[in-house]
Amino acid sequence: MHYIMLDEIQLVENFADVLNEFLRKDNVDIYVTGSNARLLSKDVITEFRGRGHEIKMYPLSFAEYTSVNKSSLPLALDDYETYGGLPQIFDYSTEEEKSAFLKNLLEETYIRDIEERYKVQKNESLSELLDLLASNIRCLTNPKKLADSFNSIVKGKLTRDTVQKYLSYFEDAFLIEKAVRFDIKGKNYINYPLKYYFSDLGLRNAWLNFRQIEKTHLMENVVFNELLIRGFNVDVGVVPVRRMDDEGNRTRAQLEIDFVCNKGSKRFYIQSAYALPSEKKIRQEIEPFINVDDAFKKIVVVGNECRIHRDEQGITTMSIFDFLLNKDSLEL
């Protein structure tokens, strides 16, 4: 068996023909890597249908990150949420160096790749839409809502279809990931609104010049990324309920579970709660769980260190550190 390893093959004109020629040879395995989305996503499917397999590489998990960053766990998590998990971040020691690296990478690699590949004309609009996404991670949205917000804030004119197109560019470049809502009781998907998260928080924060470091939002993004790294399909859970209002009338409401995680026959329900300062907040987090009538495990991940424990309703609470550092944490 012979192994051929090629890097940045997408820079070669008619690269698909080159690779297909290698594929015709016996006893040859070909491994191709590249730094942009041209080869690593849709083109693999279209050009090498049935003959190629995409292996998606994520930034470092927190467990991998702490194998190098030997700070205390709270400080390491703070760094991880601020500067992200791209391995090259360890080449830089100061905040200024890390910031400059991330900004340059985002502007000169990610954004330039998008602009050149898709021949984007409205460069400022593309950047301003990314501003809007970065400022609203974990918020429910849709292309129309984003277009309306964009046109209101920027005083520009961006259509829903253009926003949808730009969002697909960001996804193809592995800048963002989306989580679609899933009606747990009705067992069907609700395409809009949905949520967007950043594949690397360092890139997100650098794009915003480190202006918006909201621990609640960042932790939820970290939990989402960790679930993807572990191979889960991740949705946002919707739990329809009926409530009695102050006047005694029954009303409909929708409760939200941050993440519904599926892998084969396994399913977990997860709430990301940076802090649980009161009984009211605890009830708010577990109410969606109580209204789900199945036996899949339900977990609240909190931002402070605590012992893993399960209450009388079968709901498990664990710290973000137990969740991130133990690959089997969901099974505990």
N, C-alpha and C positions, 0 to 999 in steps of 0.2 A: 504494500500500500504506500502510495506517495501522497504527501501533504503539501499543498501550495497555499501560501499565505500572502495576501495582497492587501496593501493599505492605500486608501484614498484612490481606489480604482475608478471612482466616479469622475475623476478629473481627466480621464482618458476618453477621447472622442469615441463614440460607439462602444462604450465599455461592455454593454450587454453582449455584443457579438464576440468580444474577447473572452468573456466568461463562458459563454455557450460553447466556444471552441474547446476550452479546457474540459467542459462537462462531457464531451464526446469521448474522452480518453478513458480507458479502463483503469481501475484500481487507483483512482485519484479522488481525494477529498479536497475541496477548496474552501478556504476561510477568508472572508473579505471583511475589512473594517473601514470605517470612514467617519469623518467628523461632522457631516451634515446629513440632512434628511433625504438627500437625493437618492441614495442607494438603500438607506436603512428602513424605509417604510413601504410606501405604496409601490415603488418600483420593483421591490423584491417580489411582490405578489403578481404584478403585471408581466414582468420580464421573465421570471423564473417559476412560473406556476407549476407546482408539483415537483420541482427540482431544487428548491431552495427553502431554507428555514431561517427565519429571523430570530436572533437572540438579542433581546433588548437589554442594554446595560444601564443600570440606574446609578445615580451618585451613591456614595458610601452610605450604608446604613449607620445608625448611631452606634451599634455594637462594633462595626468596623472602624468607625471614627475614633472611638475611645481606645482602640488598640494602639493608636498613635498619640492622641491627645490625652495626656496623663493627668489633667487637672481633676479636681473634685467633680463628681457627677453633675451637680447643679451648674458649675462653671462651664463644663464641657458641653452641656445641653444649651446653655446660653450662647456659646460660640457656634454651635451647630445650627441653631435657629437663626443666628445672625449672618454667618458667612457660608452656610450650606455645607454640602458633602462632596464637592468636586475634589478628587485626590490632589490636584495641583495646588490647592489652597495651602497645603503644608509646606510648600516651597517659600512661603512668605511669613514673616514673623510679626510685622507691625500691622496695625489697623489700616494705615494709609496704603501699604503695599497690597493687602488683601482686597481693599476696596478698588484700587486701580486695576488689579488683575481681573476682577469680576466685571467691572464696567467695560473694560477693553474687550473681554471675551464676548460679552453680550452684544456690544455694538459692532465689533469688527468680524465676528463669526456668525452668531445667530441671526441678527437683523440683516446683515449684508447678504447672507445666504438666501434669506427669504426674498429680499428685494431683487437680487439678481436672478434667482430661479423663476420667480413669478412675475418679474418685470413690473413691480409695484410702482405706480406713478405717484400716488399720494403718500409719500414717505412720512410726512408729518402726521397724517391721519393714522397711519400704522403705529407710530410711536405713541400717539396720544391715546389710542385704544388700549395699548399695552399698559399705559399709565392707569387707565380706568380699571383694567383687570387686576393689576397689582394692588390697587387700593381697595379692592373688594373681594379678596379671596374668601371662600366659604360662604359667600352671600348668594342666595337664589337669584338667578337672572336668566335672560334669554336674549337672542340677537336683537329683537325689537326694543327691549328695555335698554340694552346697551347703546343702541343707535339713538334712542330718545335722550338718554343721559349724555351721550357724547355731544349731540347737537345742542343740548341745553347748556352744557358746561363750556364747550369749546366754541360755541356759536358757529359751528360748521354745518356741513351737510353730508352725512354718511347714511346710506340706506341700510335697511335690514339685511339685504342680500350681500352687500359689501362687508358688513360686519361678520356675517356668517362665513364668508370667504376668508377674511383675515383670521378668524378664529381657527379655521382649518389649517392655515399656514402655521400658526403658533403651535398647534398640536403636532403637525408633521415634523416640526423642528424640535420636538420634545421639550418645549418651554413650559407648556401647561398640560394638564390632564383634566378630563371632565368626569363628573359623577352624576349619573341620571337618577331621577327619583323613581322609586319602586313602591307601588301600593301593596303592602304586605298582606292585607286581608283580601283584596281583590286579585292579587297575584298578577298584576300587569304593570307595564312601564308607563310612566308619565314623562313624555319627552321634554316638556317645558313646564316651569322653569327648571334649571339645573344648576350645578355648582362647578366652579373651576378652581383648581389648585395648581401651584407651581411645582414643577418637577425638582427644582432646586431653590431653596429659600434664599441662598446667597445671591443668586441672579435677580430674584424678585426684589430683595432689599437694596441691592446696588442700583437697580433701575430707578428706585424711589429715593436714591441718595440717603438711604438708611433713616428716612424720616418717620416711617410708620412701623414701629416694632411693638405690635400688640401681642402680648404673650398668649392670650386666648386663641387668636387667629393662627398664630404661628404653630402652637402645639397641635391644633386640629390638622393643619397641613402636614406636620411631621407624622402624625398617626396615620393619615391617609397614605402618605408615601411608603411608610413601613409596611402597610398591608399589601400594597402593590409589589414591593420587593419580595414579600413572602409568597407571591403568586396568587393572591386572592383577586377575584372580580369584586369590585367595590361599588355599591350603589348608595344613594341616600334613601332612607326608609320613610315611608308615609303611612301613618296609622289613623284611619278615619274613626272618629268617635262621636257619640251623642252626649251632650251635656245639658244640664238644667241651668238656665240663667237666673238672675236675681228675681225675675217676675214669675218664675215657675214654668217657663216655656222651654221645650226641648229644642236645642240648636245643634247644628253639625259643626265639627271642628276637625282640623287635621293636626295631629301631633307628629313630631319629626324625630327619627332616630338618625344620628349623624351618619353611621355607616352600617350597611348590611353587607356582610362579607361572605362570599361563597367560593368554595373550592371542592369540586366533586360533590360528594354527599354531605360535606360539612358546611354549616352556616353558623355565623356568630353575629350578634347585634352589639354594637359598640357606641357608647356615648363618650365624647371627649369633653371633660369638664375641668378647666384649669383650677378652679377652686370650688369648694362646697361649704361656704361660710355659714349657712343657716339651714334649718329644717325645710324652709320654703324652697330653697335652691335644690336640696336633695330630692324633694317630692317632684319638682319640675323635671329633673333629669330622669327619674325612674318611672314617671307616669306613662310615657310611651311603652316601656317594657311591660308594665302591668296590663296594658290593653292589647298585648300580642298573645294570642291563645295558642302558642305552640311551645315545644320543649327545648328549642335551641337555646344555647347558652347566651346570657345577657351580661354585658360587662360595662362598668363605668371606669374610665381611665382618668385619674386625677393628676394634677401637676405637682403635688407635694409628695414627699416620701411617706409611705404608710405600709402597714402589713396587708397582705392579700387576705381578704375576708369575704364570706358569703352570708347574706342576710337570710331571714326566714322566708323570704319570697324567692330565694334562689338566685338573687342578683349579686354578681361578684364585683368588688371594688379593688382596684390595684393602682399602684403608682405608675407614672409614665416611665420610670426607670426599670421597674419589673417588666413592663410591657415591651420596652425597646430592647432590653439586654438579654432576654430569654426568648429564643426563637419558638419555644413551646409554651409561651406565656398564656396563650388563649386556651390551652388545654388544662391549665392549673385549676 
